Amino acid sequence: MQNTNETINWNSYASKYSSIDASLGSFVSNVVTKASGDSLDSVRQCIVDIHDLIESRKTLHQKIMSDLDNAEMQVSTFLNTMSSGADAGSREQMMLFKSKEIEIAEAKRKEQLLCWQDIAKLREELRQYTRELNEKESRMSMLDNILND
């Protein structure tokens, strides 16, 4: 008879612990899902922000290049009008504007290089965040599989 009571008590404890285990598993699953979800949302937002930064840099580049093209056109137009009446004073001005034309061309090359560098850095950062997102999604999927099994 003693043996039967122990079995009954064991079954009682087993049922209590299995319900606690299920509740605890559900709680842990919810906590992990919430924490991982917040983390994933944060990484996704960083990816969206980087895409926005890349587009903003491209827009800024176009604006700067347009402004430099306009300045270059004005200097070129001025040089063309000055070349018709070339006296000693206007030659000095022509040389000054010719040097400005060269400075503008250098500024355009510098802007092209800086734009390329900025976008390359942003794309590298984007690759890192994308890699991080993929890893976190993979870990989240594995945790879900483990917790649901």
Secondary structure, 3 states (H helix, E strand, C coil): CHHHHHHHHHHHHHHHHHHHHHHHHHHHHHHHHHHHHHHHHHHHHHHHHHHHHHHHHHHHHHHHHHHHHHHHHHHHHHHHHHHHCCCHHHHHHHHHHHHHHHHHHHHHHHHHHHHHHHHHHHHHHHHHHHHHHHHHHHHHHHHHHHHHC
